[in-house]
Amino acid sequence: MSKKLCFMVVGFLFVAALAVMGARPQAIASSKPIIIGVPTSLYTPFGRDGLKAVRLAVEQINGAGGVKVGGEMRPFKVVVADTRGGEPGTPVHDALMAYEKLITEKKPHAIVIGAFRSEVLIASMDLVAKYKVPHLGTIAQTPRFQAKVKSAPEKYKYLFRVTTDAFVLGNYLNEAMNVLKDQFGLKRVYFLYQDTLWAKALTGLLAKLCKKSGWVQVGFEGYAPGATDFSPALTTAKEAKAQVIGMVWDVPMGAGIFSKQYVAMKVPSLLIGFVPPMASFRALQTVGPEVEYSIHIEFPVGASLPIKKLPKTVEFLEAFKKKYGSLPEAAAVNSSAYDAVFILKAAIERAGSLDPDAIVSALEKTDYMGVSGRIRFNEQHVAVFGTEDAHKTGVCVIFQWQKDNSGKLRRVPVYPGFLAEGKIQLPPHMKK
């Protein structure tokens, strides 16, 4: 081979090698990660499973090349602070200290998940505004969030809610209650709630809606988050001949105790609401077969229950199970945490920089089709949710524990209609 031809071959191979290198994800060569901060309560399954969902999304994004920032591909990196905000008795101040320490020491470019307890979220909003960190909250449900954003939109522009709030949950549960009233003639309801901002707001809204639609309220009681005995409330419900117990509770220990007492006392009322141990796919092992007929809301869709009519919920939960060995324990907000990472990625790429104000402007233009439906933000930076079409808004699902044809208990979507795989059933003792 001549020297000239040899140089030509070598040159060709060199150019080809450069082309191949250029085709590789540039994030592999980058040493400048984009820091995602996750300050939340790891005591709760919502925080633990949400963090797992975030890590799954980050793994998928980094595996596909990372995030394009001004022509450079950069990987996400997750840093975590356990705020302990979901533990009964943890002062809001302590949770805020963990929040601020993460912001000042780890210097995240954005925060996802955020506060578990609504009281912590409201208190943290001034902290986030002070440090100007884009914040995509995915757990705390209080409607006070949007009221505070509305009161000072420029100050609180860094905060977004990617998930539902108590108003959304109340409307969904009210529709299911209307089915019980209109189709089965049930009308006596006892409300039991956890005495926290979001749970009290949700139960209060549900009580008002039920009153308008003709329900007779035979009780409305709040218990402290650290409560360990619900037998007085359950006794009251039995004596008042409540046909339905509307229950809203998220602290794992209390919810577990309530579930056991509800079953042990053989309360004849149909349970509807949000009680995590009874909504979890593990309910048959932790509570028992008595969960049959209980009705629960999952918010948003895809948090733990694969919905046949929404393939993205199936894809997300299969990937979650493959990575972690099981479905998420919490029937809430995991899909929101997962979606939030992809929403953040898209916003950074639209902004073309990591400047917080540029990211905020890009987040305001979000139009993302995620696991939880179509996510767009209103003027108060709250994701829009509805009940009609997951291609138009974010959506939730209400399911009931029912036996299939083989006699196996499973969670069956019953509302809204476009997601339903069955209809609400009454236990035999309640049928007329």
C-alpha positions in Angstrom: 0.0 0.0 0.0 1.4 3.4 -0.9 2.1 6.1 1.7 -0.5 8.3 0.2 -3.2 5.6 0.3 -2.2 4.7 3.8 -2.6 8.3 5.0 -6.0 8.4 3.3 -7.1 5.2 5.1 -5.9 6.5 8.4 -7.5 9.8 7.9 -10.8 8.2 7.0 -10.7 6.0 10.1 -9.9 9.1 12.3 -12.9 11.0 10.8 -15.1 8.0 11.3 -14.0 7.6 14.9 -14.8 11.3 15.6 -18.2 10.8 14.0 -18.9 7.8 16.2 -17.8 9.7 19.3 -20.0 12.6 18.4 -23.0 10.3 18.2 -22.5 9.1 21.7 -24.5 10.7 24.5 -22.4 13.7 25.5 -23.5 13.4 29.1 -21.0 10.5 29.4 -18.1 12.9 29.1 -19.6 15.7 31.3 -18.6 16.1 34.9 -21.1 18.9 35.6 -24.3 17.3 36.9 -27.6 19.2 37.3 -28.5 18.8 40.9 -32.0 17.8 41.8 -32.8 18.3 45.5 -35.3 16.0 47.2 -36.2 17.3 50.7 -39.1 15.1 52.0 -40.2 12.8 54.7 -38.6 9.3 54.2 -40.7 8.0 57.1 -43.7 7.9 54.8 -44.2 5.5 51.9 -45.1 8.6 49.9 -41.6 10.0 50.4 -39.8 6.7 50.0 -41.6 5.6 46.9 -41.6 9.1 45.4 -37.8 9.2 45.8 -37.6 5.8 44.0 -39.7 7.2 41.2 -37.4 10.2 40.9 -34.3 8.0 40.8 -36.0 5.8 38.1 -36.7 8.9 35.9 -33.1 10.2 36.4 -31.7 6.8 35.5 -33.8 6.7 32.3 -32.9 10.3 31.3 -29.2 9.9 32.0 -29.2 6.6 30.1 -30.6 8.3 27.1 -27.9 11.0 27.1 -28.9 13.4 29.9 -30.2 17.0 29.6 -29.2 19.4 26.8 -28.2 22.7 28.3 -26.8 25.3 25.8 -25.5 22.7 23.5 -24.0 20.5 26.2 -25.5 17.2 27.5 -25.4 17.0 31.3 -26.6 14.3 33.7 -29.0 14.7 36.5 -27.8 14.0 40.1 -30.1 13.5 43.0 -29.4 14.8 46.5 -31.7 14.0 49.4 -32.6 15.4 52.8 -35.0 13.6 55.2 -37.1 16.4 56.7 -39.0 14.0 59.0 -42.0 16.1 58.3 -44.3 13.1 58.1 -43.4 11.8 61.5 -46.0 12.6 64.2 -44.6 15.3 66.6 -41.9 16.6 64.3 -42.0 20.4 64.6 -42.4 22.4 61.3 -39.2 24.3 62.2 -37.1 21.1 62.2 -38.4 20.2 58.8 -37.5 23.7 57.5 -34.0 23.4 58.9 -33.5 20.2 56.8 -34.9 22.0 53.8 -32.6 25.0 54.2 -29.5 22.9 54.9 -30.1 21.0 51.6 -30.5 24.2 49.7 -27.4 26.0 51.1 -25.0 23.0 51.2 -26.0 21.0 48.2 -27.0 23.9 46.0 -29.7 22.2 43.9 -30.6 23.7 40.6 -34.2 22.6 41.3 -36.3 20.7 43.9 -38.8 17.9 43.3 -41.2 16.2 45.6 -40.7 18.6 48.5 -42.7 18.7 51.7 -44.9 15.8 52.8 -47.0 17.7 55.3 -49.0 20.7 54.1 -47.9 22.7 57.1 -44.3 22.3 56.1 -45.0 23.2 52.4 -46.7 26.5 53.4 -43.9 27.4 55.7 -41.2 26.4 53.1 -42.6 28.7 50.4 -40.8 31.7 51.8 -37.6 29.7 52.1 -37.8 28.7 48.4 -38.6 32.2 47.4 -35.6 33.5 49.3 -33.2 31.2 47.6 -35.0 31.3 44.2 -34.9 27.5 43.5 -37.5 26.1 41.0 -39.6 23.8 43.1 -41.9 21.1 41.7 -43.9 19.8 44.7 -45.6 16.4 44.4 -47.0 15.5 47.8 -48.6 18.2 50.0 -52.2 18.8 49.1 -53.4 21.9 50.8 -55.3 24.5 48.7 -53.6 27.2 50.7 -50.6 26.8 48.3 -52.4 28.4 45.4 -53.9 31.1 47.6 -50.4 32.0 48.7 -49.1 32.1 45.2 -52.0 34.3 44.1 -51.2 36.7 47.0 -47.7 37.4 45.7 -47.1 35.8 42.3 -43.8 37.4 41.6 -42.4 36.3 45.0 -43.6 32.7 44.8 -43.1 32.2 41.1 -40.5 29.5 41.8 -43.1 27.1 43.2 -45.2 24.7 41.2 -47.6 21.9 42.2 -47.3 19.0 39.8 -49.9 16.9 41.6 -53.4 17.1 42.9 -54.8 19.1 45.8 -57.7 18.5 48.3 -60.2 20.2 46.0 -59.5 17.6 43.2 -59.8 14.7 45.7 -63.0 16.0 47.2 -64.7 16.3 43.8 -63.7 12.8 42.8 -64.8 11.2 46.1 -68.1 13.2 46.0 -68.9 11.7 42.6 -68.3 8.2 44.0 -70.5 9.1 47.0 -73.3 10.2 44.6 -73.2 6.8 42.9 -73.7 5.2 46.4 -76.6 7.5 47.1 -78.3 7.4 43.7 -77.9 3.8 42.8 -78.1 2.1 46.2 -80.0 4.5 48.3 -77.3 5.0 50.9 -77.6 8.3 52.8 -76.0 8.2 56.3 -72.3 9.2 56.5 -69.8 9.6 59.3 -66.7 11.6 58.5 -63.4 10.8 60.3 -60.3 12.8 59.4 -56.7 13.3 60.4 -56.3 16.8 62.0 -53.9 18.2 59.5 -54.4 21.0 56.9 -54.9 18.9 53.8 -57.1 16.2 55.4 -59.3 18.6 57.3 -59.7 20.7 54.1 -60.5 17.6 52.0 -63.0 16.2 54.5 -64.7 19.5 55.0 -65.1 20.0 51.3 -66.5 16.5 50.9 -68.9 17.1 53.8 -70.2 20.2 52.1 -70.6 18.6 48.7 -72.4 15.6 50.3 -74.8 17.8 52.2 -75.7 19.6 49.0 -76.5 16.3 47.3 -78.7 15.0 50.1 -76.5 13.0 52.5 -77.3 13.0 56.2 -74.1 13.6 58.3 -74.1 11.6 61.5 -70.6 12.6 62.6 -67.6 14.7 61.8 -64.5 14.1 63.9 -60.8 14.8 63.7 -58.1 12.9 65.4 -54.5 14.0 66.0 -51.9 12.5 63.5 -50.4 10.5 66.3 -53.6 8.9 67.4 -53.4 5.2 68.3 -57.0 4.3 69.2 -60.0 4.8 66.8 -62.5 2.6 68.7 -64.5 5.6 70.0 -65.1 6.9 66.5 -65.9 3.5 65.1 -68.3 2.9 68.0 -70.0 6.2 67.3 -70.3 5.3 63.6 -71.9 1.9 64.5 -74.3 3.5 67.0 -75.3 6.2 64.6 -76.1 3.6 62.0 -73.7 5.2 59.5 -73.9 3.4 56.2 -70.7 5.0 55.0 -67.5 6.1 56.7 -65.7 8.9 54.9 -62.1 8.5 56.0 -59.0 10.6 55.2 -55.7 9.7 56.8 -52.1 9.5 55.7 -49.8 8.9 58.7 -48.8 5.2 58.3 -49.0 4.1 61.9 -52.4 5.6 62.6 -53.9 4.4 59.3 -52.7 0.9 60.1 -54.2 0.9 63.5 -57.5 2.2 62.2 -57.6 -0.5 59.5 -57.1 -3.3 62.1 -59.7 -1.8 64.5 -62.2 -1.3 61.6 -61.9 -5.0 60.7 -61.8 -6.3 64.3 -64.9 -4.4 65.4 -66.8 -5.6 62.3 -68.1 -2.1 61.6 -71.0 -2.6 59.1 -70.3 0.7 57.3 -68.8 0.9 53.9 -65.5 2.6 53.9 -64.6 5.3 51.3 -61.8 7.7 51.1 -58.0 7.4 51.5 -56.5 5.0 54.0 -53.1 4.0 52.7 -52.8 0.5 54.2 -56.2 -0.4 52.7 -55.4 1.2 49.4 -52.0 -0.5 49.0 -51.6 -3.6 46.8 -50.3 -5.1 50.0 -53.6 -4.7 51.8 -54.5 -8.4 51.7 -51.4 -9.2 53.7 -51.4 -6.3 56.1 -55.1 -5.8 56.7 -56.7 -9.0 55.4 -59.6 -10.1 53.1 -61.9 -7.7 55.0 -60.7 -4.9 52.7 -63.3 -6.3 50.2 -65.8 -3.6 49.1 -63.7 -0.7 50.5 -63.4 2.2 48.1 -60.3 4.3 47.7 -59.0 7.2 45.6 -55.6 6.9 43.9 -54.1 10.4 43.1 -53.1 10.8 40.4 -53.4 7.7 38.2 -50.4 5.5 37.9 -49.3 5.9 41.5 -49.5 2.2 42.2 -52.4 0.8 40.1 -51.8 0.0 36.4 -54.7 1.2 34.3 -55.3 -0.8 31.2 -56.7 2.2 29.3 -53.7 4.3 30.1 -50.6 2.5 28.8 -48.2 5.0 30.4 -49.3 3.9 33.8 -48.5 0.3 32.9 -45.1 1.2 31.5 -44.1 3.3 34.5 -45.2 0.7 37.1 -43.6 -2.2 35.2 -40.3 -0.3 35.1 -40.7 0.6 38.8 -41.3 -3.1 39.7 -38.4 -4.3 37.6 -36.0 -1.9 39.3 -37.2 -2.2 42.9 -38.9 -5.6 43.0 -42.4 -4.5 43.8 -45.1 -1.9 43.0 -45.1 1.3 45.0 -46.6 0.8 48.4 -48.3 4.2 48.5 -51.4 4.6 46.3 -50.6 8.3 45.7 -48.3 10.8 44.1 -45.5 8.5 42.8 -46.5 9.1 39.2 -46.4 12.9 40.0 -42.8 12.5 41.3 -41.8 10.6 38.1 -43.5 13.1 35.8 -41.9 16.0 37.6 -38.4 15.0 36.6 -39.3 14.8 32.9 -41.2 18.1 33.2 -38.0 19.7 34.7 -35.9 18.2 31.9 -38.1 19.7 29.2 -38.1 23.1 30.9 -34.3 23.2 31.3 -33.9 22.3 27.6 -36.4 25.0 26.6 -34.7 27.5 28.8 -31.3 26.6 27.4 -29.7 27.4 30.8 -29.9 26.7 34.5 -30.9 30.2 35.4 -33.8 29.8 37.8 -35.9 32.6 36.3 -35.4 31.1 32.8 -36.4 27.7 34.1 -39.5 29.2 35.8 -40.6 30.9 32.5 -40.1 27.6 30.7 -42.1 25.6 33.4 -45.0 28.0 32.9 -45.2 26.8 29.3 -45.3 23.2 30.3 -47.6 20.9 28.2 -46.5 17.4 29.0 -48.3 14.1 28.5 -47.2 12.1 31.4 -48.1 9.0 33.5 -50.7 11.1 35.4 -52.2 12.6 32.3 -51.7 15.8 30.4 -49.9 18.3 32.7 -50.3 22.0 32.3 -50.1 24.7 35.0 -52.7 27.4 35.7 -51.9 31.0 36.8 -51.2 29.8 40.3 -48.7 27.2 39.1 -51.0 24.3 39.9 -51.4 21.4 37.6 -54.9 21.2 36.1 -56.9 18.0 36.9 -60.2 16.9 35.6 -62.5 13.8 35.3 -63.1 13.4 31.6 -60.0 12.8 29.5 -56.3 12.1 30.4 -55.3 13.7 27.1 -56.8 17.0 28.3 -55.9 17.1 32.0 -54.3 15.2 34.8 -56.6 12.6 36.2 -57.2 10.4 39.3 -58.9 7.1 39.7 -61.3 5.6 42.3 -61.1 1.9 42.8 -62.9 -0.8 44.9 -61.5 -4.0 46.2 -63.6 -6.7 44.5 -63.3 -10.4 43.7 -62.7 -11.4 40.2 -64.2 -14.5 38.5 -61.7 -16.7 40.2 -62.5 -15.3 43.6 -59.3 -13.4 43.9 -59.5 -9.9 45.4 -58.1 -7.1 43.3 -58.3 -3.3 42.9 -60.9 -2.5 40.3 -61.2 1.0 38.8 -64.8 2.2 39.1 -64.6 5.9 38.4 -64.3 8.0 36.2 -66.2 6.1 33.6 -63.6 6.3 30.8 -61.1 4.5 33.1 -63.6 2.1 34.8 -63.1 -1.7 34.6 -66.1 -2.5 36.7 -69.0 -0.9 38.7 -69.3 -0.2 42.4 -70.6 -3.2 44.4 -72.3 -3.3 47.8 -71.5 -6.0 50.4 -74.3 -8.5 50.9 -75.4 -7.2 54.3 -76.1 -3.8 52.7 -78.2 -5.0 49.8 -81.9 -4.4 50.1 
